[in-house]
Structure formats: C-alpha cells, structure tokens
Amino acid sequence: MKKNFKILLCLILIIMLVACNQENNGKEELNGAVDGQKMFSYNSGKYIGKAMGHNGTIEVEVEFSEDAITAINILDNEETTTVAKTAFDQLPQKIIDEQSIGVDSISGATISSVAIKNAVLNAAEQANGNTELLKKSIEKEPKTETIELEADVIVVGGGGAGMTAAMGAEQKGLSVILLEKNAMLGGHTAFSGAFSLITGSKLQSEKYGITNDSVEAVYDDNFKNGGGVNIPEDLQLYSENMGPATDWIDDYIGAPTPNELTPLSENSINRAMIYEDAGDGLKNALAAKLEETDVGVHVNVKATSLLLDGDKVIGVEAEGSDGTKYQVKGAATVLATGSYGARKDLLPETLNNFVYYGAQLAQGEGMEMAQEIGADVVNQGYVELFENGVEWQPGIAKSTYNGSMAAWDVSGILVDRSGKRVVNERTAGINIVKEMAKQEDGRLFLLMDQATYDSFESNITGYGISQELLDRWLENNAKDPPYFAHADTIEEVAEILDIDTINLQKTVDRYNEFVKKGIDEDFGRDADYLTEPIGEGPYYLVEQKPRYATTLGGLKINKDLQVINTDGKSIEGLFAAGDVAGGARGNDSIPGADVGWALTSGYAVGQVLAEKLGGN
Ligand SMILES: Cc1cc2nc3c(=O)[nH]c(=O)nc-3n(C[C@H](O)[C@H](O)[C@H](O)COP(=O)(O)OP(=O)(O)OC[C@H]3O[C@@H](n4cnc5c(N)ncnc54)[C@H](O)[C@@H]3O)c2cc1C
C-alpha cells in the first residue's frame, strides 16, 4: 500500500512537472509568438534605415539575425555633434538591449533620438520584421527610493556657468555636486559660437598684445550697447572679473584659444575672442577638466524646487529621468540653469512675431524655482535679437547669419511686401530688427540674383542648415515657411510671395543705379557693399525674421552673485551665475558678452563661495 502510494505520488509529480513544463513552453511560445507568428522574425542581414533628424536625414545600418537586432551603426547624418553624440553613443545599445524602439529618448537630444528610432524601424520594415512589436513600450518599475546627497556646494545646471562654478569651488577645496537635467553637459554654451570677452587678462596683453584695455572701457562699451539699463553693480562685477576668469580658463581648464582676436564695432578696444572649435571646443575642454576633478556630476537629474530651512536655502529637490527622487543638500546652492528663451509665456508679446533659435533646454526653471521662494527678477523682457532667422517650424528659427552676411558682399538687398527697400542692409542688426517689427508678419525678404544666391548658399550650409534641408525648402518654393522662393524673372519670383512686382523691379533698377554711382541715396549702404549690380537670374527671395535665443534678464543678484528677494535682501544660501542671472548685459549684448558672462560669473561665484565657506 505504502509502495503504491509512493508510485502514485511519483506519477502525480511527473504529471505536474510535465504540465508545468508545457505551461512554460506555452509561455515561451507566447513570448515568441504574436498571432501565431514568431515574435521577432527578420530576414537576416544588414539594412540601411533612414529618417529625418534635426538637420537632415540620419542613416543607420541595422544588422538583423533571424530573430533579433544584433547591431546598429550610425552612418551619414547632419546632426549637430555636440547634441547628437550622446544619442549616437547610447541609444543603439539601449534599443539592442530591449529589442525595442520604445526605449526612452536621450534627454537633450530628443529629435535625434526619435530619428534613430525611426531609422531602425525603417530598416526593420525592409527586413520584413514585426514593426508593431518593435514599437512595444518598455514597462519600468516605478521608482520609490529617494537618494540623499550632500556637499558644500550644489550647482544646478552644467553649461558654461555651472561647470566653471563647480570647478572653481572644487579647486578651492570645497566638495561640490553638479546636477544636469540633460544626458549631456554643455547647455547653450556647447551650441554657441564661443565668442567671449577677455578684458584685463594676461592672455589679452601677452598673447594678443592689447595693453590699453581697462575695466572702465569694457564697462562703458557694455553699458552703451546694453541701452544703459544694465544694473551697474552687476556690470562692474562682470568687468572686474573678466580678466581673472579668462586667465583661469586658459591656465586651469586649458580651453584652446585662437591666434588672433576678432575686432567688433561694439568694442572700442580689441577684446573679443572665439575659443577654438567654437562651443563644442569650449564645452569639451570644460567637460574634460571636470572629469579630472572630484566634482560629483549627476546627469539626467533635474532640480525641481529649492529646499528651505526657514528663510535659508539648503539645497534642492530633484528628479532623475528614470523617476528617482533626490534630496541634495549643501551650504550653498548655485543656480546656473541658463536662459528662459524657449518659454514664450515669460517673454513680452512684442516678441510674438519673432522666432526662437535656441534649444528646448532653456525653460527658465532656475528663475522660477527662485521666484517661488521670493526672489526678484530684473530686465525680464529683454532678449538678444538678430535679424537673420528663417522660420522653419512654427515659432522656431534657423540662422542664415553667414549666408546673409555673404549676400550683402555681393548684391543682396532686403525688401518688404510692397517690393521696396526699407533699410541699409549693412547697418547694425538692431536697426534691421526694428524695420522687421513694423511688418505685419515680422518678415523682410532677401532678394538675390544667381551669383549672390550661390554665395549665400555656400555660406549657410553646415551651420544647422544642411544642403538637404535647403534643397527641400527650395523645392517647396514658398508654399509654406520657411519662404525660399525662386523663379526665372523678378516678376515671377515676386508673384510667388505676393510682393508688388512693379515696385520690386523699380527697386532693382534704382539699386543698380546706386551701384553705378557708388552712392546709396536712399539708405546710405556703405560703398564697400555697393560694388555689384543685381544681375542675371534666376532670382531668389528668402524670408528674414528676427530670431533670439539668449535672454538678458533674470534673477537679481548682488556683487557676491547672491540672489536678492523682492524686499531687496539677499537670500541666504542661494547664488546665481550665467544666463539665469540678469542685469549685467542690459537690453542687448555685445557678441561674446553672453558666453563671457557665463564663464566670468561662474568663475566668480566659485571664488566667492571659497571665501564664504572657508575654502583654501
Ligand atoms: C546657437 C547659439 C549660439 C550662441 N553663440 C554665442 C556666442 O558666440 N557668444 C556669446 O557670447 N553667446 C552666444 N550664445 C549665448 C550663450 O551660449 C549663452 O548665453 C551662454 O552659453 C549661457 O551659459 P549658461 O551656463 O548660463 O547656460 P547654458 O549653457 O544654457 O547651461 C544651462 C544648463 O542648465 C541645465 N538646466 C536647466 N534647468 C535645469 C534644472 N532644473 N536642473 C538641472 N539642470 C538644468 C540645462 O540643461 C543646461 O545644460 C549663443 C546661444 C545659442 C543658442
């Protein structure tokens, strides 16, 4: 009986095991099959997938086995390296790991990320894969933990100001944590032309031989350019620290510098310098040095609010892109969160017709976090305006700066919808912006003959406008913005944009008369830019709209870069540097004054904190 019972038990166990195994097999089959199809089934091989990125088509080579994506290589693309590189480096592996394009995009490089995913999808279609399955979203465990961190100094934002502030304080022996919401460091600083102002530096006197510059001279030039609405205390702080900051960046950071300075009409003395390889070069130098330091860098972590102990700021609350919560505490918190240019609601209505050419990272979070605890702001309505944007997406611009400048060297002219010139095309940009603002849709049009267009085209491609984009815009022939119209005759090109054809022809004839005489009797265009008549067609009309990225207002600070509240008192524990701190630059900034302000104020706050918190 006992023996029979044992046999029965064994049988039951075997049946259970078989059943269990079948169930598992069933599950595996379920995992491996959708509607009777094998789950990931591809025609194995390598396929080239394509999708539209930020600046043009991104091509990827995707290798498939019979049931998986095994490799993704990024091929041709026109993306801005400084932004897209992190997506190129990280996203392919994420897709391979999850066998899905439903993985999160790389923060700060969303458009390039989406393009990579779409290109993989395109390759999968060619490999006859189950694309619905490939799009499956990845379920993530909700994060419940809160990570607590502590250091002497908390820096929020990893652009030029944040990186210099963090390294300046760390060099003086303070412990520092830097939070950056994007997956990559650099902010707008990395996109910039990296023009900077270097008054009072050894670099200016010894390398470039300029010995007659002074704090007073740079103050006066910036005050004049800033319309006199600069906060004197902030501009003084900027002017005094520009030299030491420049030399510190040269000596300590080692950012490569050019062979010569760039003379600008806004500077009475030669002091504008473009770091080698522009923003990318400057960012790379800062980020490389940062890696050598003990600064605790946390990317993909966004500060959401300031932590208070009574009236004193003792750090920030933050959230990781994976949902992890952070409480980061320190004796001093430095806001270096950059501009609020991407936030139309924080800007005056007068800018509604103008277009934004910066990155979406400029959301003004630092300014708003501080305002929530009573901080005051100054000059909030001011942005740095340029006269050469094309509205390629609603409200969003690309710059034709280099192309437009090249067009004035040949025979480009600016006309309004009535077909008339309205301004000297070579005057200061702000005067052109004023004329644009008078137009109903904020646009003027750059008229070019074929020779001028050739020069325009060869000078704009490569600066965020790829040949591919340009070809698309031309093919569209001004059916939609950006308006790039072309036709064989002046009359035809004018008709496309509803510009008065008779007036436009008269304008061309009159301009050509001025070229013959060497005098622009209407607007005084300099004779140096009046050498070529408007000649052979085809003819082109390209829209030009005012564009902006950098905001010039922001948190009110004192000479120690401490944030001031609406009662005029400094907020204990809270500091600001870079674009988030308003006042130094007034209502307009000299080219270079913005990167200069980010680097100078970042460096300066590091020194102030070392003094206040007992660094060495
Ligand atoms: C295309 C372009 C070209 C330019 N060219 C020039 C030039 O040649 N010369 C010049 O002087 N100026 C130029 N500027 C302006 C200049 O780049 C900026 O004024 C300057 O770089 C600002 O530096 P910043 O450190 O204050 O801000 P940013 O460099 O923008 O850095 C701010 C950082 O803070 C991060 N951040 C924001 N909020 C949070 C948060 N809540 N938590 C964590 N992190 C956060 C952002 O992601 C960003 O990385 C240009 C701007 C653009 C867009």
The ligand as an SDF file (V2000), in Angstrom:
LIG
                    3D

 53 58  0  0  0  0  0  0  0  0999 V2000
   23.0630   78.8580  -31.1810 C   0  0  0  0  0  0  0  0  0  0  0  0
   23.6130   79.8030  -30.1270 C   0  0  0  0  0  0  0  0  0  0  0  0
   24.8030   80.4910  -30.3830 C   0  0  0  0  0  0  0  0  0  0  0  0
   25.3360   81.3600  -29.4170 C   0  0  0  0  0  0  0  0  0  0  0  0
   26.5300   81.9760  -29.6680 N   0  0  0  0  0  0  0  0  0  0  0  0
   27.0650   82.7920  -28.7340 C   0  0  0  0  0  0  0  0  0  0  0  0
   28.3570   83.4010  -28.9060 C   0  0  0  0  0  0  0  0  0  0  0  0
   29.0750   83.1510  -29.8820 O   0  0  0  0  0  0  0  0  0  0  0  0
   28.8120   84.2370  -27.9430 N   0  0  0  0  0  0  0  0  0  0  0  0
   28.0760   84.5340  -26.8350 C   0  0  0  0  0  0  0  0  0  0  0  0
   28.5260   85.3210  -26.0120 O   0  0  0  0  0  0  0  0  0  0  0  0
   26.8850   83.9390  -26.6160 N   0  0  0  0  0  0  0  0  0  0  0  0
   26.3790   83.0680  -27.5180 C   0  0  0  0  0  0  0  0  0  0  0  0
   25.1780   82.4460  -27.2610 N   0  0  0  0  0  0  0  0  0  0  0  0
   24.5710   82.6030  -25.9340 C   0  0  0  0  0  0  0  0  0  0  0  0
   25.3730   81.7530  -24.9190 C   0  0  0  0  0  0  0  0  0  0  0  0
   25.5390   80.4530  -25.4480 O   0  0  0  0  0  0  0  0  0  0  0  0
   24.7000   81.6790  -23.5610 C   0  0  0  0  0  0  0  0  0  0  0  0
   24.3850   82.9710  -23.1240 O   0  0  0  0  0  0  0  0  0  0  0  0
   25.5980   81.0070  -22.5140 C   0  0  0  0  0  0  0  0  0  0  0  0
   26.1980   79.8630  -23.0420 O   0  0  0  0  0  0  0  0  0  0  0  0
   24.8100   80.6810  -21.2680 C   0  0  0  0  0  0  0  0  0  0  0  0
   25.5620   79.8530  -20.4140 O   0  0  0  0  0  0  0  0  0  0  0  0
   24.8590   79.2590  -19.0940 P   0  0  0  0  0  0  0  0  0  0  0  0
   25.8400   78.3540  -18.4690 O   0  0  0  0  0  0  0  0  0  0  0  0
   24.2710   80.3490  -18.3150 O   0  0  0  0  0  0  0  0  0  0  0  0
   23.6270   78.4090  -19.6680 O   0  0  0  0  0  0  0  0  0  0  0  0
   23.6650   77.0770  -20.5100 P   0  0  0  0  0  0  0  0  0  0  0  0
   24.9540   76.8980  -21.1960 O   0  0  0  0  0  0  0  0  0  0  0  0
   22.4360   77.0440  -21.3310 O   0  0  0  0  0  0  0  0  0  0  0  0
   23.5800   75.9520  -19.3870 O   0  0  0  0  0  0  0  0  0  0  0  0
   22.4470   75.7920  -18.5710 C   0  0  0  0  0  0  0  0  0  0  0  0
   22.3430   74.3160  -18.2140 C   0  0  0  0  0  0  0  0  0  0  0  0
   21.4130   74.1290  -17.1600 O   0  0  0  0  0  0  0  0  0  0  0  0
   20.6590   72.9610  -17.4000 C   0  0  0  0  0  0  0  0  0  0  0  0
   19.4180   73.0450  -16.6280 N   0  0  0  0  0  0  0  0  0  0  0  0
   18.3780   73.8860  -16.8230 C   0  0  0  0  0  0  0  0  0  0  0  0
   17.4300   73.6780  -15.9010 N   0  0  0  0  0  0  0  0  0  0  0  0
   17.8770   72.6890  -15.0920 C   0  0  0  0  0  0  0  0  0  0  0  0
   17.3340   72.0360  -13.9520 C   0  0  0  0  0  0  0  0  0  0  0  0
   16.1200   72.3470  -13.4870 N   0  0  0  0  0  0  0  0  0  0  0  0
   18.0610   71.0570  -13.3550 N   0  0  0  0  0  0  0  0  0  0  0  0
   19.2820   70.7030  -13.8390 C   0  0  0  0  0  0  0  0  0  0  0  0
   19.8270   71.2900  -14.9340 N   0  0  0  0  0  0  0  0  0  0  0  0
   19.1430   72.2780  -15.5340 C   0  0  0  0  0  0  0  0  0  0  0  0
   20.4660   72.9890  -18.8950 C   0  0  0  0  0  0  0  0  0  0  0  0
   20.1080   71.7300  -19.4080 O   0  0  0  0  0  0  0  0  0  0  0  0
   21.8340   73.4710  -19.3820 C   0  0  0  0  0  0  0  0  0  0  0  0
   22.7150   72.4020  -19.6240 O   0  0  0  0  0  0  0  0  0  0  0  0
   24.6340   81.5600  -28.2030 C   0  0  0  0  0  0  0  0  0  0  0  0
   23.4350   80.8690  -27.9480 C   0  0  0  0  0  0  0  0  0  0  0  0
   22.9270   79.9880  -28.8940 C   0  0  0  0  0  0  0  0  0  0  0  0
   21.6620   79.2320  -28.6010 C   0  0  0  0  0  0  0  0  0  0  0  0
  1  2  1  0
  2  3  1  0
  2 52  2  0
  3  4  2  0
  4  5  1  0
  4 50  1  0
  5  6  2  0
  6  7  1  0
  6 13  1  0
  7  8  2  0
  7  9  1  0
  9 10  1  0
 10 11  2  0
 10 12  1  0
 12 13  2  0
 13 14  1  0
 14 15  1  0
 14 50  1  0
 15 16  1  0
 16 17  1  0
 16 18  1  0
 18 19  1  0
 18 20  1  0
 20 21  1  0
 20 22  1  0
 22 23  1  0
 23 24  1  0
 24 25  2  0
 24 26  1  0
 24 27  1  0
 27 28  1  0
 28 29  2  0
 28 30  1  0
 28 31  1  0
 31 32  1  0
 32 33  1  0
 33 34  1  0
 33 48  1  0
 34 35  1  0
 35 36  1  0
 35 46  1  0
 36 37  1  0
 36 45  1  0
 37 38  2  0
 38 39  1  0
 39 40  1  0
 39 45  2  0
 40 41  1  0
 40 42  2  0
 42 43  1  0
 43 44  2  0
 44 45  1  0
 46 47  1  0
 46 48  1  0
 48 49  1  0
 50 51  2  0
 51 52  1  0
 52 53  1  0
M  END
$$$$
